[in-house]
Amino acid sequence: MTIVWNAQRVSEGLNEIDSARASVLANVKLLLDQYHGASYSARYYDIILGDWVERFLHLVYVATRQYANGATNAQHSDGGTTAITILPTSDTAEFFAAHQSLPDQMLAVLRCLSFSSVDAIKISDADVKVRNSSTSSGRNKVNAVLLKFASIGTNPKVLFVKPFSGSTPSAWVSAMFSWRKWAKQDDLDFSLEVQTKIDSQWRQKHLANVSVGSNLGETANAVLAAFLPVCALEGFAEFKLKVKSARPKRFAHVYSAQALWTHFAFKVLAAEWCEQGTKLHYHQHGGWYGLDESHVGEIYESRVSDFYYTWGWSRGNTNTRALSPVTPSFRAQEQLFDSLICFDQPQKIYRLQYFPLPGTLQTMYDQTADFVRTRESATELRIRLFPGEYSAQQKDAILRANSSAIFDNSQDIFSQYSISRIVFHNYLGTSWLETLGNNIPTICFYDVDAYRFRSDARPLLEDLVKVGVLHISGLSAAEKANAVESDVDSWWLSEEVQIARRNFVMQFANFSADWKQTWRENFLDAIKVSELA
């Protein structure tokens, strides 16, 4: 029987993961301290591997559910026991990128441990190259060189590392130039390579059998040694030395909105510097944060940060405060078409979050097809599919609903927003916050069985439902689009819509054209406080 990964099952899984997290993080520290002959703080290991532990726990949890549900694996189709060889990933980025092969591999490992013993699991002893996985576009590299020259002769206290996703906004370049006396940007995308050999003997020694009734933490710890990325184990000492040699200056403050996830060079520097007193500033970098009943990215990022910045919400946490993100400037342009921004996920689940997953993805495809089929407009609809190699099913569903549908991912998404008359979204993630926050006419539809929101967000969401921004079906969203077709602005700029929009974005999409001034005040104040301490 196929598991339907709806919001209820996601909640059950996240609760188990919450219960297992502390024991796995503690085991990571124990194993790595022993291996490296060191005694780093728990926070040190949380910074360098906390993102990996989250994804690892999700994979183990999904595998345990599939195993309990009677899922079959090609290697075990006859119910027997077959040995499996594990090649640990070189770094966290490679582990995250292997999201379509790792679920089957994790299930096979659990089957081996259940039917046989740790002897059925073999660890490869291959040679592995660990590289700095961070890269920048050509344009961003040019901007980086210009900003580097501008900072010559200064003594900045704050280092910005990957402060936003995508191309560098021109406003950011001008801001960094004006802040050059106290701030510097460096995305740490320098070339680095370490060649090492997998220590299969050590890894094999630290595997353990899984017994009936083992909880998630016990199961995850039993297989932990097989999956630890090489960058944190065999290649760690040399990698750390090369990173510190490449960037020997320690900053009093380091900020990022992207780099805690898979940028291992950043994570090593941040962990090292924080041990010596550097303050880590981190920023919410997308949707779902603050809205979801539980969000592992938010939990991890706020846990390791000294200062955690959001798009509006705080909920009284001492280290959490609102700070508008860096956003491109919107210029008034001719509105050429309507846009539909689509979400998608692979058919193999590899992480738990409140959005469409296997079992609810088909509902999203059906809703999207209903929307495209029902919408009536002379204005062209440009459909932007979710990036990745797994959007074929959604595209087919759309084409069955409207064979002349137009798909277009050619533009930067903010450029597409700026020339859209109205933007539709088939999910509640990042894009709808970007259009709402920038006051672009927005209509969204979503599957209520895939999402679960926090109690204090629900009244604001209900207000958006009342004014026609949010819908729980593609059909309802299309009918609303048809109703406002003749004059979108009259609906969008009406008092009731704008009040509901402003109340919501103040908490969850508080973008501001004055972000440069608030950032300057925030970081200069942080510098002043740390210098007085």
C-alpha positions, 0 to 999 in steps of 0.5 A, spaced: 500 500 500 502 506 498 503 511 503 499 518 503 504 523 505 498 528 507 499 533 513 497 528 518 502 524 517 507 529 516 506 532 523 507 525 526 513 524 522 516 531 525 514 529 532 518 523 531 524 527 528 523 532 534 524 526 539 530 523 535 534 530 534 538 531 540 540 523 541 543 524 534 546 530 534 549 528 541 552 521 537 555 526 532 559 530 537 561 523 540 563 520 534 567 526 531 570 528 537 573 521 538 575 520 530 578 527 530 581 527 537 578 533 539 572 536 544 568 541 540 562 544 543 555 541 541 554 548 537 560 547 533 557 540 530 550 543 530 553 549 525 557 544 520 552 538 520 545 540 523 542 541 516 545 534 514 542 531 520 535 534 519 535 531 512 538 524 514 533 523 520 527 525 514 530 519 510 531 514 516 524 516 518 521 515 511 525 508 510 522 506 517 515 507 515 516 504 508 519 498 511 513 497 516 508 499 511 511 493 507 514 496 501 519 492 497 525 493 494 528 490 488 534 487 492 529 484 496 524 482 492 524 475 494 524 477 502 531 474 502 537 478 505 542 481 500 549 485 502 549 492 500 555 497 499 555 504 501 559 509 498 558 515 503 557 522 499 563 527 499 560 533 502 553 535 504 551 538 498 552 531 494 548 528 500 542 533 498 543 532 491 542 524 491 535 525 494 532 520 489 537 515 490 538 515 498 531 513 500 531 506 496 538 506 499 536 507 506 530 502 506 535 497 503 540 498 509 534 497 514 532 491 511 539 488 511 539 490 519 533 487 520 533 481 516 541 479 517 546 484 521 551 489 520 555 484 516 550 485 510 552 492 510 559 494 506 562 501 506 566 502 500 574 504 501 574 508 495 578 515 494 574 521 494 575 528 492 572 533 497 571 540 494 568 547 495 561 546 493 559 553 493 559 557 486 557 564 483 555 566 476 559 570 472 556 577 473 556 575 481 563 574 480 564 581 477 560 584 482 565 581 488 571 583 484 569 590 484 566 590 491 573 587 493 577 593 490 572 598 494 574 595 501 581 596 500 584 600 506 578 598 510 577 594 516 570 591 516 567 588 522 561 584 518 562 579 513 556 578 508 556 571 505 550 569 500 546 574 503 540 572 497 539 567 492 539 569 485 543 575 481 546 580 485 541 586 485 544 593 483 541 596 490 545 591 494 552 593 490 550 600 492 549 598 499 555 595 500 559 600 497 556 605 502 558 600 507 565 598 505 568 601 512 564 596 516 562 591 512 564 586 506 561 581 502 565 574 500 561 568 498 567 564 499 567 560 493 574 559 492 577 553 489 579 548 494 580 540 493 582 535 498 583 528 496 582 522 501 580 515 502 574 513 506 575 509 512 571 503 511 574 500 517 572 505 522 565 506 519 564 499 519 566 498 526 560 503 528 554 500 525 549 497 530 544 492 529 536 494 529 532 491 533 524 490 533 521 496 537 527 501 536 525 508 536 527 513 530 533 515 534 536 508 536 535 506 528 538 513 526 544 512 530 545 505 528 546 507 521 549 514 522 557 512 521 555 509 514 552 516 511 556 521 515 559 525 509 566 525 508 567 532 509 566 531 516 570 525 517 576 523 513 577 529 509 575 534 515 582 536 518 585 538 511 579 541 509 578 545 515 586 547 514 585 549 507 579 553 509 582 557 514 588 558 510 584 561 504 580 566 509 585 567 515 581 574 518 576 572 523 570 577 523 566 579 529 559 578 525 558 574 519 551 574 516 548 569 511 541 567 508 543 561 504 549 558 506 547 554 512 545 549 507 550 545 504 555 551 504 561 547 508 566 552 507 562 557 510 559 552 515 566 550 518 569 558 518 562 560 522 563 554 527 570 556 528 569 563 528 563 562 533 567 558 538 572 565 538 566 569 539 563 571 532 556 573 532 552 569 527 546 572 524 542 568 519 536 570 515 529 567 513 530 565 505 524 563 503 516 561 504 513 556 509 517 559 515 513 562 521 507 559 517 508 552 518 505 549 524 513 546 524 518 547 520 525 544 520 529 549 517 526 555 521 528 550 527 535 549 525 537 556 523 534 559 529 537 554 534 544 555 531 544 563 530 545 569 535 541 573 531 535 570 527 531 575 522 525 573 519 520 576 514 516 579 519 514 575 525 518 573 531 513 570 537 517 573 542 523 569 541 529 573 544 534 572 538 529 573 533 527 579 530 524 582 523 528 585 518 526 586 511 530 581 506 534 584 500 529 584 494 530 587 487 527 593 485 520 593 482 519 598 476 512 600 473 512 596 466 507 594 461 503 588 463 504 583 458 501 577 460 498 573 466 503 568 470 501 561 473 507 559 478 507 552 479 510 547 485 512 540 484 516 535 488 519 528 486 515 522 487 520 519 492 519 522 498 526 524 502 523 530 506 517 532 510 514 539 510 507 541 509 507 542 502 504 537 496 508 530 497 507 523 494 500 522 495 497 529 495 501 531 489 496 528 484 491 533 488 495 539 486 496 536 479 488 536 478 487 542 481 492 546 477 488 542 471 482 545 473 484 552 474 487 552 467 481 549 464 476 553 467 480 560 467 477 564 461 481 570 459 483 574 453 490 575 456 495 570 455 497 565 461 505 564 462 506 557 466 512 557 470 514 550 472 518 548 478 525 547 477 527 540 476 527 534 472 520 531 475 515 536 472 513 531 467 506 529 470 504 536 472 505 538 465 502 533 462 496 534 466 496 541 464 496 539 457 490 535 457 486 540 460 489 545 455 493 543 449 495 550 447 498 552 454 504 556 454 510 554 458 515 559 460 521 559 465 526 563 460 526 569 465 528 571 472 522 570 476 522 577 479 522 580 472 516 575 470 512 578 476 514 585 474 510 584 467 504 580 469 497 583 470 496 578 475 500 572 478 497 565 480 500 560 484 498 553 485 502 552 492 503 556 498 511 557 499 515 563 497 513 566 490 506 568 493 509 571 499 514 575 494 508 577 490 503 579 496 509 583 499 510 587 493 503 588 492 502 585 485 495 582 484 495 575 487 490 569 487 493 562 490 490 555 490 492 549 495 490 543 497 488 543 505 490 536 506 497 538 504 498 544 509 498 545 516 498 552 519 500 555 526 494 558 530 496 565 530 497 565 522 490 562 521 486 568 522 490 572 517 489 567 512 482 566 513 482 574 511 485 572 505 480 567 503 474 572 504 477 577 499 478 572 494 486 571 494 486 564 497 482 558 495 482 551 496 481 549 489 483 550 482 476 551 480 474 556 485 481 560 484 479 560 476 472 563 478 475 568 482 479 570 476 474 570 471 470 574 476 475 580 476 477 579 469 474 586 466 478 590 472 483 586 476 486 593 479 479 595 482 478 588 486 486 588 488 486 595 490 479 595 494 480 597 501 478 590 503 483 586 499 489 591 501 487 591 509 487 583 508 494 584 504 497 589 509 495 585 515 498 579 512 505 581 509 506 585 516 507 578 519 510 574 513 512 578 507 514 585 510 518 587 504 521 594 504 524 599 499 527 602 505 531 595 507 538 599 506 537 604 512 534 598 517 540 594 515 545 599 516 542 601 523 541 594 525 548 592 524 551 598 526 548 597 533 550 590 533 557 592 532 557 597 537 554 592 542 559 587 541 565 592 542 562 595 548 561 588 551 
